[in-house]
């Protein structure tokens, strides 16, 4: 295994009815909360009422900042920063999927930064302080509830960048599987793709010859995501499957799944950000399109070993040799995405093949920022595999 440092200070409160504890947890850090949430689904499923009631009972005043988009945008985050400053908020509460939590992280950091919050994404400035954040995830997918990273889309430049800081870990995250009971089928599918991408990108590309303990973690979590997703799609009321999916998604992106790996890269994420930046595609949907294509590219670049191991130990496929096993693994993964309701081709998402050069050029910004060795011509090849 390669050397690593691991740090995750997030307190997790997990289980049925956990959402009711959000007020007491928030009151530990502040009394004036900016309440960040998405497009309004929490008003329909009872979560909004449970959260506001809990905050009120704990003596926390609330300023609402709803309307976070599925791809959280810079303009809305700036508005949240202005509101938080005006109302003298001393804590941020985020309830929803990864987009709401990501925007809340940007607001929490932006309030404490004297410049423009976009500076924190372009490496013009680091994050030195942040308002405390309490998160409640209602969509198992991004893992933002248990990590320090967050994404924002600059609508003007069409750049979807990511940043992170130890100051941006949530203080407490509430994981109540019952809050996911009403998720539409497509969001379940997109969440599974997101979690699997977090697990598999570093796993497939790692250059570590002996990191079996990490491999076991990744493979076990990947199996759990796949099995749980199938159970949820068959029976949306399956609490056990929703519980497993919620915890697996959080663990998939909290950093433990890359500890000990050397050279793992998240090329699929970098390319997907161009799809969601330009076409406003759900992140998980874009990953379902890009990931199989990236793995086909990786198969040619570094050989079948890692892909074959994944196919054999997670998907239960075995060909006549490693190369065939790897090819079967990619096909089986793509079939899982498709059967779950996610798109697996650019055309499925209404993205024409003629857009590939523009997508590749846009992806180059993040690829360069992350230091990934993949030129524009190679990105175009990957996107053509997904056309």
Secondary structure, 3 states (H helix, E strand, C coil): CCCCCCCCCCEEEECCCHHHHHHHHHHCCCCEEEEEECCCHHHHCCHHHHHHHHHHHCCCEEEEECCCCCCCEHHHHHHHHHHHHHCCCCEEEEEECHHHHHHHHHHHHHHCCCCCHHHHCCCCCCCCCCCEEEEEECCCCCCHHHCCEEEEEECCCCEEEEEECHHHCCCEEEECHHHHCCCCHHHHHHHHHHHHHHHHHHHHHCCCCCCHHHHHHHHHHHHHHHHHHHHHHHCCCCHHHHHHHHHHHHHHCCCHHHCCCCCCCCHHHHHHHHHHHHHCCCHHHHHHHHHHHHHHHHHHHHCCHHHHHHHHHHHCCCCCCHHHHHHHHHHHHHHHHHHHCCCCCHHHHCCCHHHHHHHHHHHHHHHHHHCCCCCHHHHHHHHHHCC
